[in-house]
Amino acid sequence: MQRLALAFALGAVVAAALPSPGLFLALGLGIAAIGAGWVGYAQRAAPGFARLAAAAAITIGALGFALGAVRVILALAAIDHLHGMIG
């Protein structure tokens, strides 16, 4: 579960830098990384490194989600600015 969570997290950070559909992909992968990381971290019987990897996936996934959210906010602000210039 930890490897999958880390893959989601790294995918979210990379998707945040991609063009148009990347921001939505970053949001989705960030949520998936946080959820999978939470499940991996909740396994008390897992070794310490696996739980640490799950916690890292939660952190990186939250970063990817935040970057995607900032891009959505900037796109909405740009649309509002263009609307103000036109009409």
N, C-alpha and C positions, 0 to 999 in steps of 0.2 A: 504494500500500500504506500510505503514511503517513496519508493521510486516513481510510482505513478503520480504522487503528489508533487514531487520535485519536477517531473516532466511537465505537468500542468503549470507550475509556477514559472519555469523558464520559458515556456510557450507564451504565457501571459506577458512577460516582460518583453519578449521579442515582438509579439503582436502589437504592443503599444507603439512600436516604432514603424509599423507597416502602414501603407496608405489606407484608404477609405474603410474597408470592413475590418481593419485591424483593431480599431478602438473597441468595437463590439466584441470581437474575439478576445481581446484583452480582458474585458469585463467578465465574459463567460468563463474563460480559463482561470481568471483570478478567483472567482467564486468556487470553481471546481477544486482548485489547489487548496483553498482554505478548508473546504469540506473534507477532502481526502486527507489533508494533513491533520485535521482535528481527529478523524477516525484513527489514523496511525498513531497519533500522540496518546490517545485514550487507551491504547493497549498496554496495560501495566506489565504484562509478562514479556514484552519486547525488550531486546537489549538496549542499553543506553544510547548507542550510536544511532539506532533506528529511530528512537524517540527524538533525538536531537535533529535528525534529518527531517522528521515530520514537522518539528517546530520551525526549522529553517524554511520548509515549504510553505508554512502558514505565513511567515514573514515576507518571503519573496512573492507569494501570491497576493498578499495585501498590497505590496508595492506595485505589482502589475495592475491590480484593480484600480488603485489610486491614479496611476498614470493614464489608464483608459478613461477614468472619470474626468480627469483634468482635460483630456482631449475632447470629450463630449461637451464639457462646459465651454471650452474655447470655440468649438464649432458653433454652439448656440449663440455665443456672444458675437461671433463674426456674422452670423445670419441676422441677428438683431441690428447690428451696425449697418449692414447693407440695406436692411429694410428702412432704417432711419435716413439713409442717404437718398433712397429712391422716392419715398413717399412721406 
